[in-house]
Amino acid sequence: MHYIRLLRPPSLDETTRLLKLVLTITTDLGDSFLCPDEPVLIAVYLVTDSIVITKNISRSVWSAGMRVLKLDLSLPAQAVTNIAEIPFDTTGRILGLSVSFPSPGAETRYTAVRELAIHTQKNGDCDLKEDEVVLQIAEEIGESIDRHVWDAGVVTTGLILDMCGFNATGCDRWCNMPLLRGLLTSAAKRPLNVIELGCGVGILGIGVAHAGSPASNEVQNVGRVLLTDLADAEEMTRINIGSNTQTRRGDANASSLELPLLDFEELDWEDGQDGVFGCKASATNWDLVIISDCTYNVDMLSALVKTLSALRAASEPELKVMLATKPRHSSEGALFDLMAAEGWSILENGSQPLPLLGMEEERVEIYLFGNSDASPGSVSAEVGDGVKHGSTKKRKLG
């Protein structure tokens, strides 16, 4: 997928009422600019505090060869605290975002938000409703690839929500991964305890928490989700944990949503490989480890795998690992040899094509690992023909 990103915070000239935006459209790692065969319409909307579109204030285009798009937008006099929202195309190939207006004298905000719809009415209507449930994922403004959502996290979050019953149309694309689905949807013994390694901005772990809530299966399937990463990920992750305790539109009692316990703890795999964990990671017997977009740095693969084995030794012997990755180069394959050497086996796996403009096909691959001596044999699945369509405002998940 490609992502609309702001290269700097928006600025507002109070005299001329001009809102200045500087944006680009790149892949998740920022290594390729969007190069479409035909120009792509980029629209900017004003959104009120109640998240209702009030006016389309810009309709520009992005063409092949562009690197930056600069917009000077004339605002109506009454627009002071509203939000500028840049949607994505309806097939999910370009992910949009929203950003708050800069208020006079206020501190500049260096974050933008991607709102990802995860629940719609049962009639199959894809338009947003007032009781829509969304994930609100904040990420940094700027060219850095850190503290942004990445492809595997976005796609896997949607597929897990799909798997756990958030898909209003009843499409069941993941029936060929019964072990993973069983883990996420069954509360026969007790609610599942999930720990995420390398959580980034927290999209996957927060999505799993929603998927395991009573909203999807009428039971609490997930009891605790602990998001872990290096210390510099903590601030953004905690922002997203906080914003996603209140995510039902038009609901004054949104904080009453029965989500599993969500928390963050710093974890360096250099420590984890030696079995050194913080008090939160050490206090729980984990049932499932989730990992997304973490195999691109091959220098850290050994530490990652040994951290997984240390968690297995300290938790349930039946601990499972769900790995989601968009393979970027062949050297990432070393992970599977390292996993096998540590006694991990692939229990089942599947892949999902990514919707793309102007590029060759890419895929997100998902693997479920368990103990080698407990493996029932590998199951492989080809799932779907692209991520699910959404409304013109939000990226539709599930």
C-alpha positions in Angstrom: 0.0 0.0 0.0 0.9 3.7 -0.2 0.5 6.2 2.6 -0.3 9.9 2.5 2.1 11.5 5.0 2.6 15.1 6.1 6.2 16.2 5.9 5.7 18.9 8.5 2.9 20.1 10.8 0.2 22.2 9.1 0.5 25.9 9.5 -2.4 28.4 9.5 -2.1 32.1 8.6 -4.7 33.8 10.7 -4.7 36.9 8.5 -5.2 35.3 5.1 -7.0 32.1 6.5 -4.7 30.0 4.4 -3.9 26.5 5.7 -0.6 25.2 4.4 0.0 21.4 4.0 3.1 19.7 2.6 2.5 16.0 1.9 4.0 13.0 0.1 2.7 9.6 -0.8 5.1 6.7 -0.3 5.3 3.1 0.7 5.4 2.1 4.4 9.2 2.4 4.5 9.3 5.5 2.4 11.5 3.8 -0.2 9.2 4.3 -3.1 6.9 7.2 -4.1 3.5 6.6 -5.6 3.9 6.4 -9.4 0.4 5.8 -10.8 -0.4 5.2 -14.4 -3.2 7.8 -14.2 -3.3 10.9 -11.9 -4.9 10.2 -8.5 -7.3 12.7 -7.0 -6.3 13.9 -3.5 -9.1 15.5 -1.6 -8.9 17.5 1.7 -12.0 17.9 3.9 -12.8 20.0 6.9 -14.2 17.9 9.7 -16.1 19.3 12.8 -15.5 18.2 16.3 -18.2 15.6 15.9 -16.3 14.1 12.9 -18.9 15.2 10.3 -17.5 16.3 6.9 -18.4 20.0 6.4 -16.7 20.9 3.2 -14.3 19.7 0.6 -11.7 22.5 0.5 -9.3 21.0 -2.0 -9.2 18.6 -4.9 -5.7 18.2 -6.2 -4.0 15.4 -8.1 -0.9 13.3 -7.6 0.9 12.2 -10.8 3.7 9.9 -11.7 7.1 11.5 -10.9 5.8 13.7 -8.0 7.7 13.6 -4.7 5.9 16.4 -2.8 2.5 18.1 -3.0 2.2 21.6 -1.5 -1.3 22.9 -0.7 -2.4 26.4 0.3 -6.1 26.0 1.3 -8.5 28.8 1.9 -10.5 28.2 5.1 -13.9 29.6 6.0 -13.8 32.2 8.8 -15.6 29.9 11.3 -13.2 27.0 11.0 -10.9 27.3 14.0 -10.7 23.9 15.8 -11.6 21.6 13.0 -9.6 18.9 11.4 -8.2 18.6 7.9 -8.8 15.0 6.7 -7.2 13.5 3.6 -9.0 10.3 2.7 -7.6 7.4 0.7 -9.0 5.7 -2.4 -11.9 3.3 -1.9 -9.9 0.1 -2.5 -7.4 0.8 0.3 -4.4 1.3 -2.0 -3.6 4.7 -0.5 -4.1 5.2 3.2 -5.2 8.7 4.3 -5.0 10.6 7.6 -6.4 13.5 9.6 -4.6 16.3 11.5 -5.8 19.0 13.8 -5.6 22.6 12.8 -2.9 24.6 14.5 -4.5 27.0 17.0 -3.0 30.5 17.5 -0.4 30.4 20.3 -0.8 26.6 20.8 2.0 24.2 20.9 2.7 22.6 17.5 1.6 19.0 17.3 3.8 16.6 15.5 1.3 13.8 15.2 -1.4 12.8 12.7 -4.1 10.2 13.0 -5.2 7.3 10.8 -8.8 6.3 11.7 -9.5 2.7 10.7 -13.1 1.5 10.7 -13.6 -2.0 12.2 -17.3 -2.4 12.6 -20.3 -1.6 10.5 -24.0 -2.2 10.4 -25.1 -5.8 9.7 -26.8 -4.8 6.4 -23.4 -4.7 4.8 -23.5 -0.9 4.3 -19.8 0.3 4.2 -20.7 3.9 5.1 -19.7 5.1 8.6 -22.5 5.2 11.2 -22.8 7.2 14.3 -22.1 4.1 16.4 -19.1 3.1 14.3 -16.2 1.5 16.1 -12.8 2.7 14.9 -9.2 2.3 15.7 -7.6 5.7 16.1 -3.9 5.3 15.4 -1.6 8.3 15.9 1.7 8.4 14.2 4.5 11.0 13.8 4.5 13.7 11.2 7.7 13.7 9.1 9.9 11.6 6.9 11.1 9.1 9.5 9.8 5.6 9.1 9.7 5.1 12.8 6.5 5.5 14.7 4.3 4.9 11.7 1.9 2.1 10.7 3.3 -0.4 8.3 1.7 -2.8 5.8 1.8 -6.0 7.7 0.3 -4.5 10.8 -2.5 -2.8 9.0 -3.5 -5.8 6.9 -3.1 -8.4 9.7 -5.2 -6.2 12.1 -8.0 -6.2 9.5 -7.8 -10.0 8.9 -7.8 -10.8 12.6 -10.9 -8.6 13.1 -12.4 -10.4 10.1 -11.6 -13.7 11.6 -13.2 -12.8 14.9 -16.5 -11.7 13.6 -16.2 -8.0 12.8 -16.9 -8.5 9.1 -20.5 -7.5 8.6 -20.8 -9.2 5.2 -20.0 -12.6 6.6 -17.0 -13.2 4.4 -14.9 -15.9 5.9 -11.5 -15.7 4.2 -9.5 -17.3 7.0 -11.3 -20.5 7.6 -8.1 -22.3 6.5 -6.2 -21.1 9.6 -8.3 -22.9 12.2 -5.6 -23.0 14.9 -5.1 -19.2 14.9 -8.8 -18.6 14.7 -9.5 -21.0 17.5 -7.0 -19.3 19.7 -8.5 -15.9 19.1 -12.2 -16.9 19.3 -12.3 -19.6 22.0 -12.6 -18.8 25.7 -13.1 -22.4 26.8 -10.3 -22.4 29.4 -9.8 -18.7 30.2 -9.3 -15.5 28.3 -6.2 -15.4 26.2 -3.1 -13.5 27.3 -1.2 -11.9 24.4 2.2 -10.2 24.3 3.4 -8.2 21.3 7.1 -7.8 20.4 8.2 -4.7 18.5 4.8 -3.1 18.7 5.7 0.2 17.0 2.7 2.4 17.3 0.6 -0.4 18.7 -1.9 -1.0 15.8 -1.8 -4.9 15.9 -2.0 -5.3 19.6 -4.8 -2.8 19.9 -6.6 -4.5 17.1 -6.2 -7.9 18.8 -7.7 -6.4 21.9 -10.8 -5.3 19.9 -11.0 -8.6 18.2 -11.1 -10.4 21.6 -13.7 -8.2 23.1 -17.4 -9.2 23.6 -18.3 -6.9 20.7 -17.1 -9.6 18.3 -18.0 -12.9 20.0 -20.2 -12.1 23.0 -17.5 -13.4 25.3 -14.2 -12.0 26.5 -11.8 -14.0 24.5 -8.7 -11.9 25.3 -7.9 -11.0 28.9 -4.6 -9.1 28.6 -2.6 -7.5 25.8 0.9 -6.3 26.6 2.6 -4.2 23.9 6.4 -4.1 24.1 9.1 -2.3 22.2 12.1 -0.1 22.8 11.7 3.0 25.0 11.3 5.4 22.2 8.1 3.7 21.1 6.4 4.2 24.5 5.0 7.7 24.1 3.2 7.0 20.8 2.0 3.6 21.9 0.5 5.0 25.1 -1.3 7.7 23.2 -2.9 5.0 21.0 -3.8 2.8 24.0 -5.6 5.8 25.6 -7.4 6.9 22.4 -8.7 3.4 21.8 -10.5 3.1 25.1 -13.0 5.5 23.6 -13.6 4.6 20.0 -17.4 4.3 19.5 -18.8 7.2 17.6 -21.7 9.1 19.2 -21.5 7.1 22.4 -21.2 9.2 25.5 -20.3 6.1 27.5 -17.6 5.0 25.0 -15.1 4.3 27.8 -17.4 1.4 29.0 -16.3 -0.7 26.0 -15.1 -4.0 27.5 -11.7 -4.2 26.0 -9.0 -6.4 27.5 -6.4 -4.9 29.7 -4.0 -3.0 27.4 -0.6 -1.9 28.6 3.0 -1.1 27.4 6.4 -2.2 28.8 9.8 -1.6 27.4 11.5 -4.7 26.1 14.9 -4.9 24.3 15.4 -8.2 22.6 19.1 -8.1 23.6 17.8 -8.5 27.2 14.9 -10.8 26.2 17.2 -13.4 24.6 18.7 -13.9 28.1 15.4 -14.2 29.8 15.5 -10.7 31.2 12.0 -9.2 31.2 10.2 -6.4 33.0 7.8 -7.0 35.8 4.7 -6.8 33.5 6.1 -9.4 31.0 7.2 -11.6 33.9 3.9 -11.5 35.8 1.8 -13.3 33.3 1.7 -16.8 31.6 1.5 -15.8 27.9 -0.6 -17.9 25.5 0.2 -16.0 22.3 3.1 -13.8 21.0 2.2 -11.5 18.1 4.9 -9.9 15.9 4.4 -7.7 12.8 6.9 -6.0 10.5 9.9 -7.1 12.6 11.9 -9.3 10.2 13.4 -6.6 7.9 16.4 -6.0 10.3 18.2 -9.4 9.9 20.8 -8.4 12.4 18.2 -8.7 15.1 16.6 -12.0 14.0 18.7 -14.1 16.4 17.9 -12.0 19.4 14.2 -12.0 18.4 14.0 -15.8 18.1 15.9 -16.4 21.4 13.5 -13.9 23.1 10.6 -16.0 21.9 12.2 -19.1 23.3 12.8 -17.4 26.6 9.1 -16.4 26.8 8.1 -20.0 26.1 10.4 -21.2 28.9 8.8 -18.6 31.3 5.2 -19.1 30.2 3.0 -21.8 28.9 4.8 -24.7 27.2 2.0 -24.5 24.5 2.9 -20.9 23.7 2.1 -20.0 20.1 3.7 -17.3 18.0 1.9 -15.4 15.2 4.3 -13.7 12.8 3.0 -11.3 10.2 5.5 -10.0 7.6 5.8 -8.4 4.2 9.0 -10.1 2.8 11.3 -7.4 1.6 14.5 -9.3 0.8 15.6 -13.0 0.7 17.8 -12.6 3.8 14.7 -12.5 6.0 14.3 -16.2 5.3 17.0 -16.9 7.9 14.3 -16.4 10.5 12.8 -19.8 9.7 16.1 -21.7 10.1 16.6 -19.9 13.5 13.1 -20.8 14.6 13.6 -24.4 13.6 16.9 -24.6 15.5 15.1 -23.3 18.6 12.4 -26.0 18.4 9.7 -23.9 16.7 7.6 -25.4 13.9 5.1 -23.8 11.5 1.7 -25.0 12.4 -0.2 -23.2 9.7 0.3 -20.2 7.4 -1.5 -18.0 4.9 -0.9 -15.0 2.6 -2.8 -11.9 1.6 -2.2 -9.8 -1.6 -1.7 -6.1 -1.0 -3.6 -3.6 -3.1 -1.1 -1.5 -5.0 -1.0 1.3 -7.6 1.9 1.3 -10.1 3.9 -1.5 -8.5 4.3 -5.2 -8.8 2.2 -7.4 -6.5 3.3 -7.7 -2.9 2.0 -9.9 -0.1 1.6 -10.1 3.6 2.4 -13.5 5.0 1.1 -14.8 8.3 2.6 -17.8 10.2 1.5 -19.6 13.4 4.4 -21.3 15.2 4.3 -23.8 18.0 6.6 -26.4 19.6 8.0 -28.8 17.1 7.0 -31.8 19.1 3.4 -30.5 19.2 3.1 -29.7 15.5 0.1 -31.4 13.6 1.7 -30.6 10.3 1.9 -27.4 8.2 -1.3 -26.0 6.8 -1.1 -23.5 4.0 -3.8 -21.1 2.9 -4.2 -18.5 0.1 -6.6 -15.9 1.5 -8.5 -13.3 -0.4 -7.8 -11.2 -3.5 -7.0 -8.0 -1.6 -7.9 -6.1 1.5 -11.6 -5.3 2.0 -13.0 -2.1 0.5 -13.9 0.7 2.8 -15.7 4.0 2.7 -14.2 7.1 1.1 -13.4 8.4 4.6 -11.7 5.6 6.5 -9.7 2.5 5.8 -12.2 -0.3 6.4 -10.9 -3.2 8.5 -12.7 -6.5 9.0 
